[in-house]
């Protein structure tokens, strides 16, 4: 069984995939096809999806029981000791709040330097 999720892809690609798979929701396709057909469909998605995103998941032998391919998605698959996990992009936090001066606060300076100024 495979699950294929498309977003921001051309309508022609969605219509083409309905020849092989059931569209259970907008952009979500499921079906049971052979490995050869699965690879052919994935190649077709890569060729015709343009700037859209796609995720293909299928059942496979192994610890997780599934494998997947990703195209232009924000999350990246990462192999960790034989398990494939999705790595989320880190959100960079600002190093300091706007309007604050770098250095010790008055209370921190007193605590660190015992009441004398640095």
N, C-alpha and C positions, 0 to 999 in steps of 0.2 A: 504494500500500500504506500502511496506517496501523497504528500500534501505540498502544494505549491501556493505561495502567497505573493501576489503582485501588488505594487502600489505605484501610482503615477506612470502607468504603462499605456501604450496605445490600445484603443478598443479593438483593433484588428487582431492583436495578439491574443486578447481574451477570447475572441470568437474562434480563433484558430485552435486554442487549447480545449475548447468545448467538444472538439471532435474526439478527444481521447479521455478527457476528465470531466467530472461533474463540478459545476460551479455552485457551491453550497451557500456562498455569500459573495458580496462584491469583491472580486479579486482573490478569492480563496477557492482553490481547486483541489479535489481529492479524487483518487482512483487507484485501481490496481492494474499496473502495466508491467511489462518485462523490463529488465535492466537496459536492454538495447533501446527500447522506446523511451525510457526515462532519460537516458543520455541524449537521445535525439531531441526530445522536448526541451531539455536544459540548454542545448546548443541553440535551438530556435529562440528561446527566451533571451539568451545572451546577445544574439544577433539583432533581434527586433525590439528589444525593450527600450532602447535609447537611453535617456537619463533616468529611467524608472528604477525601482528597487525590486529585488526578488529574493525569496528564500525557498529552497527546495529541501524537504525532509522525507526520508524513506527509511523503512525498517531494514536492519542489517544484523548479521550475527556479531556478537561481541558483548562487552560489559554493559553498554548503554542500550543496545538493541536498536539503535538508529544512527544514521549519518545525515549530514546536511551540507548544502552548498549555499553560498551567500553572494549576491551581486549588489554592490554599491549600497551597503547597509551601514548604519552608524556603529553597530556592534560587530566585532570581529571574532570569528572562531579561533580558539587557541587550544592547542593540544597540551595537556598536562598529565604526564605519566599514563598515556593511553586513553584518557578521557578528554573529549572535546567539549569545552565550555565556551560560553559567549562572553567576551571581554567588553565591558561597557566603557565608553570614553570617560576620562576623568574630567570633572568640572573644576577648573582652576579657581581657587578662592583668592580674593585679593590679599596681598601680604599684610597690608594694614588698612584700617578704615580711613576714608578721606578726612582730612582736617587734623589728623593726629601727627605729632612730631615724633621722629624716631628717637629711641633712647629709653632710659629708665623713667618711670613715673616717680613722683616725689615719695610715695609710700614705698615703692620698690627700692629706691636709692637708700632710704633710711634703713630698711630691713637689711639690705645687702652690705652697706658701708657703716652701719651702726650709728647713724645720726650725722655723720660728717658728709659733706658734699663730695661727689666724685671729681 
